[in-house]
Amino acid sequence: MKVGKRSALALVRPTRYAADTTLKISMMSSNSTIHLTDRVKLDLLRLIEADSLEPGDKLPSADKLCEQFSVSRTVVREAIASLKAEGRLRSLRGSGVYVAKPEERAGSGTMYMAAPQEIGDILDFMEFRIAIEVEAAGLAAERRTETHLLRMAQALTQFRRHKGDSTLASGADRAFHRAIAEATNNRRFMVFVDDMGERLLPRRVLGTSFTDDKSRQVFLDAIELEHQAVYDAIANRRSDEARTAMRRHLEDGRRRYREWSLSYEMAR
């Protein structure tokens, strides 16, 4: 049977990295529970190796990756976000996604990601938080104690107290999410919040960009109401409602940052 050049390349190309990935491929084929995003992460790493991409080289566009891996943009976006969190990739706003340089990976000092600076990074970061904190809220509702609830309530009180000052109540906001992580009784969730520190709340990037005091007040009032909904669900041990409330809180946060970005660009 005659094989065309393109077909022949498709047949032999995997041998360039087969030795390094045989075990991973075997594990994936034997474990049907591996998330689709994890498969695409592995595919992206294989693509980088197969195409001999060097640090600083640009990845194909999201549309091309979707077509190549036969997945949705959401899956590709999640896989890229995960690899960015690991320091393997980096993105430049309006330019694309690139293979990270070794010094960028070594200098990150964290297993997650650097502090987001541009609005695109902030939106990616909020999406990353959703993947972790939605489940944390559900577990907190199932496992919380009265002490955990007290710490959450104290954080809510502090949030109200500091809404009008220059901190934008960020310390109290972080304390609230830390109390939820603690209520999971899973140390990994607490490590996540602690490792993020101030990066957990990117609104300080926007601190001087509110058009007036009223817009800042509306911004913080919305967050306060969302926190209260999460607290109520956890207090009543309604895990599904807690997950829903946390997802709504973080997704609304992404929307607020996106709307801020649009209004800021239009005002320039």
C-alpha positions in Angstrom: 0.0 0.0 0.0 1.4 3.4 -1.0 1.7 5.9 1.8 1.8 9.6 1.1 4.5 11.8 2.7 2.0 13.5 5.1 0.7 10.1 6.2 4.2 8.7 6.7 5.1 11.7 8.9 2.0 11.1 11.0 3.1 7.5 11.4 6.7 8.1 12.5 6.5 11.4 14.3 5.4 9.9 17.7 8.7 7.9 17.9 10.5 11.2 18.6 9.1 11.2 22.1 7.6 7.7 22.5 10.4 6.6 24.9 9.6 9.4 27.3 5.9 9.1 27.3 5.2 5.3 27.0 4.5 5.0 30.7 2.2 8.1 30.7 0.2 6.9 27.7 -0.1 3.4 29.3 -1.5 5.0 32.5 -4.0 7.1 30.6 -5.3 4.2 28.5 -5.8 2.1 31.6 -7.5 4.8 33.7 -10.7 6.1 32.1 -11.2 8.5 35.0 -8.4 10.9 34.0 -9.9 14.3 33.3 -10.0 15.5 29.7 -8.0 18.6 30.7 -5.2 16.3 32.0 -5.0 14.5 28.6 -4.7 17.8 26.8 -2.0 18.9 29.2 0.0 15.8 28.3 -0.8 16.4 24.6 0.6 20.0 24.9 3.8 18.8 26.5 4.2 16.1 23.8 3.6 18.8 21.2 6.3 21.0 22.6 8.7 18.1 22.6 7.7 16.8 19.2 8.0 20.2 17.5 11.2 20.9 19.4 9.8 24.1 20.7 12.3 26.1 22.7 11.7 28.6 25.6 10.2 31.7 24.1 8.6 29.9 21.1 5.0 30.5 20.5 2.3 27.7 20.7 -0.2 27.3 17.9 -3.4 29.3 18.3 -6.3 28.1 20.5 -8.4 27.3 17.5 -5.6 25.1 16.0 -5.1 23.3 19.3 -8.9 22.7 19.5 -8.8 21.2 16.1 -5.7 19.2 16.6 -6.8 17.7 20.0 -10.5 17.5 19.1 -11.6 19.3 22.2 -13.4 22.6 23.1 -11.8 25.9 23.7 -12.7 25.6 27.4 -10.6 22.4 27.7 -7.7 24.0 25.9 -7.9 27.1 28.1 -8.0 25.0 31.3 -5.0 22.9 30.2 -3.0 26.0 29.3 -3.9 27.7 32.6 -2.7 24.6 34.5 0.6 24.6 32.6 1.0 28.3 33.3 0.4 27.6 37.0 3.2 25.1 36.9 5.5 27.6 35.2 5.7 25.7 31.9 3.9 28.3 29.8 3.4 32.0 29.9 1.1 34.3 28.0 1.4 37.8 26.6 -1.8 39.8 26.3 -2.8 40.1 22.6 0.1 38.0 21.5 -0.4 34.4 22.5 1.0 31.6 24.7 4.7 30.8 24.8 7.0 28.2 26.3 8.3 29.6 29.5 12.0 30.3 29.9 13.9 28.4 32.5 14.7 31.5 34.6 11.0 32.4 34.6 10.1 29.0 36.0 12.9 29.0 38.5 12.1 32.5 39.7 8.5 32.0 40.3 9.0 30.6 43.9 5.6 29.0 43.9 3.8 25.9 42.7 1.0 28.1 41.4 1.7 31.3 39.5 3.0 34.8 39.7 0.8 37.7 40.7 -1.5 38.6 37.9 -0.9 42.1 36.5 -2.9 42.5 33.3 -6.7 41.9 33.1 -6.2 38.8 30.9 -4.0 37.2 33.6 -6.6 38.2 36.2 -9.4 36.5 34.4 -7.3 33.3 34.0 -6.4 33.5 37.6 -10.1 33.8 38.7 -10.9 30.7 36.5 -8.1 28.9 38.3 -9.5 29.8 41.7 -13.0 28.5 40.6 -11.5 25.0 40.0 -10.3 24.9 43.7 -12.5 27.0 45.8 -15.9 25.7 44.6 -15.1 22.3 46.0 -13.6 23.8 49.1 -16.9 25.5 49.9 -18.8 22.2 49.5 -16.4 20.4 51.8 -16.5 23.2 54.3 -20.3 22.8 54.5 -19.9 19.1 55.3 -17.0 19.4 57.8 -17.1 22.8 59.4 -17.3 23.3 63.2 -18.7 26.1 65.2 -15.1 27.5 65.5 -14.8 27.6 61.7 -18.1 29.4 61.5 -17.0 31.9 64.1 -13.8 32.7 62.1 -15.9 33.2 58.9 -18.3 35.5 60.7 -15.4 37.5 62.1 -14.0 37.9 58.6 -17.4 39.1 57.4 -17.5 41.7 60.2 -14.0 42.9 59.4 -15.0 43.2 55.7 -17.9 45.5 56.5 -15.6 47.6 58.7 -12.9 48.1 56.1 -14.9 48.6 53.0 -14.3 52.4 53.1 -10.5 52.4 53.6 -7.7 52.1 51.2 -7.2 48.4 51.7 -10.5 47.6 49.9 -11.1 45.1 52.7 -8.7 42.8 51.0 -7.3 41.4 54.3 -10.8 40.5 55.6 -11.7 39.0 52.2 -8.6 36.8 52.3 -9.4 35.8 55.9 -12.9 34.7 54.9 -11.5 32.4 52.1 -8.8 31.2 54.5 -11.5 30.3 57.1 -13.4 28.3 54.4 -10.2 26.5 53.4 -9.5 25.6 57.1 -13.1 24.3 57.4 -12.4 21.6 54.8 -10.0 19.9 57.2 -7.7 19.3 54.2 -4.4 21.0 54.6 -3.9 21.4 50.9 -6.7 23.9 50.6 -5.1 26.0 53.3 -1.7 25.8 51.7 -3.3 27.1 48.5 -4.7 30.2 50.2 -1.6 30.8 52.2 0.7 30.4 49.2 -1.4 32.9 47.2 -1.3 35.6 49.9 -2.2 38.9 48.4 -2.3 37.4 44.9 -5.5 35.7 45.9 -7.3 39.0 45.5 -6.2 40.9 42.4 -8.4 43.9 42.9 -5.5 45.9 44.4 -4.4 46.1 40.8 -7.6 48.1 40.2 -7.4 50.1 43.4 -6.7 53.5 41.9 -8.9 52.8 38.8 -12.4 53.2 40.2 -14.1 56.2 38.6 -15.5 57.3 42.0 -16.3 56.3 45.5 -19.8 55.1 44.5 -18.4 52.6 41.9 -16.0 51.2 44.5 -18.8 50.9 47.0 -21.0 49.0 44.5 -18.1 46.7 43.8 -17.5 45.9 47.5 -21.2 45.7 48.4 -21.6 42.9 45.7 -18.7 41.0 47.2 -20.1 41.3 50.7 -23.5 39.9 49.6 -21.8 37.0 47.8 -19.7 36.2 50.9 -22.9 36.2 53.0 -24.5 33.7 50.6 -21.5 31.4 50.9 -21.5 31.7 54.7 -25.2 30.9 55.0 -24.9 27.8 52.9 -21.9 26.5 54.9 -23.6 27.4 58.2 -26.7 25.3 57.2 -24.5 22.4 56.0 -25.9 22.7 52.4 -22.9 21.6 50.4 -24.4 21.9 47.0 -25.7 25.4 47.8 -22.2 26.3 49.1 -20.6 25.2 45.9 -23.2 27.1 43.8 -22.7 30.2 45.9 -18.9 30.1 45.7 -19.1 29.5 41.9 -21.4 32.5 41.5 -19.1 34.6 43.7 -16.0 33.9 41.7 -17.7 33.9 38.3 -19.3 37.3 39.1 -15.8 38.4 40.1 -14.5 37.5 36.7 -17.4 39.4 35.1 -16.7 42.5 37.3 -13.1 42.5 36.3 -14.0 42.1 32.7 -16.5 44.9 32.8 -13.9 47.1 34.5 -11.4 46.4 31.8 -13.8 47.3 29.0 -14.9 50.5 30.7 -11.2 51.4 31.4 -10.3 50.8 27.8 -13.2 52.9 26.5 -12.2 55.8 28.8 -8.6 55.8 27.5 
